[in-house]
Amino acid sequence: MLAAPSRHYVVDQFTLGLEIGDDGRERGIALRHRERKLSRPAPPAASDIPVLPPMNQWVNVQTLDVKGDGKTDDTAALRAAIDKHRVLFFPSGVYRVTGSLELQRDTVLIGLNPGNTSISLAGGTPAFAGAGEPIGVLVAPKGGKNIVSSIGISPGVDNPRAAGVVWMAGIGSMLDDVSFPGAGGAKYRDAQGPDLWIKDGGGGVFRGNWPHGTISQSGLRVENTSTPGKIYQISVEHHMRVESQFRNVMNWEFYALQTEEENPAGMEAIALEIQNCRDYLYRPGSNTAVIRVVENAPRGYFCAPGTTTAIMAGRTWRPILQSSNLASFSPGEERFLTSEDDGKTYRAKLEKDGKLTTSIFAERGGTSVVSDQAGNVYIAGDQVYIYNRQGKQTGTMEIPERPGSLAFGGPGKQTLFIGARGSIYAIRTAAPGN
């Protein structure tokens, strides 16, 4: 607990978590804070995030003859609702449409959440067939102050001219927590318009959105606008040709733009394309990331010399549906287990009745963990991290490639073998492995 400097104060800086140095190395868990005293209560902080209308203004679309059952064509009912009501709430459901939904300049759409509330274009809709400029499933008008929040927008399949959202709304507008799913197998990949197309003066705030439709030509396309725009975290993933595009854009700021290209969805995609843009800003420390996975990297299993423990080397680091280490585990024994999914390493004991009991050893996960007779514990994550028997990190072993699996072997079991993406590394240790 931190002591308050006075009854009224402002926190100018507060961070708590894993700190990464300028050299890319971990510095450990750090708390950084800075406060200053105030003589009176601080005024409310200004925000550029538009506020949702009060709930007493929300109109449930399912009270307006909109079904949301995934079968009924809700196009006409939704268009009538948009024309009549400013604020519409969408409960859980799939709202099937066969035409564009064009918003009024002040329309607000609020869904329960994008995972189970979606507006979905029916496959093979004639209005979206043929060649020509993409047509939005949802269209925000030029200069609007629209808010669209917590809804999934799906362009369906076999709709060559379909785009998820065409956004021309301006300052004061917001697209928030919107998901853009879209998949239909190899036949439909790269066959339709962008998930999110911001154009012709479009701007506003874009927060927490997820364009990830493999059938779309691009995930995010922004073009021909000088209206200020701010992106607060967007994950643009799995597009076959281009993830994100910016053409003739001014006055935009980016706070965390992530792209992800992997096999088979987007392995050869361009992560970021910028043409004729200026006065745009990537904020320092905004965690902008471009992730790419190597296709068909070789993989092999090897036995550490002097042992029967198999370790894996090669292929990608991803442990999904594959085991990085195999070892026997008898009733009464204790071992360390590590999980990349929840980012933790556990002490585990196999009881005589077959029940496995666990306790957290370290707040770090990985794909492999081994220990030596001196009590050191080695965890393979993005590097090999070393902990003492109390669960405190004591060192980091930097490997040229991402490690995937670990095993002790060799004379006296004093060689730590490290299976990495394309190689096997070995290092002698002072204490033999367990």
Secondary structure, DSSP 8 states (H G I E B T S, - for coil): ----SSSEEEEEEEEEEEEE-TTS-EEEEEEEEEEEEESS--------S-----GGG-EEGGGTT---BSSS--HHHHHHHHHH-SEEEE-SEEEEESS-EE--TT-EEEES-TTTEEEEE-TT-GGG-SSSS-EEEEEE-TT---EEES-EEE--SS-TTEEEEEE---TT-EEES-EE-----GGGTT-B--SEEEETT--EEEEEEEE--TTBSEEEEEEEE-S-EEEEEEEEE--SSEEEEEEEEEEEEEEEEEEEEBTTTBTT-EEEEEES-EEEEE-TTS--EEEE--TT--EEEEE-TTS--EEEEES-S--TTS-SEE----TT-EEEEEETTTTEEEEEEE-TTS-EEEEEEES---SEEEEBTTS-EEEESSSEEEE-TTS-EEEEE--SS-EEEEEEESGGG-EEEEEESS-EEEEE-SS-B-
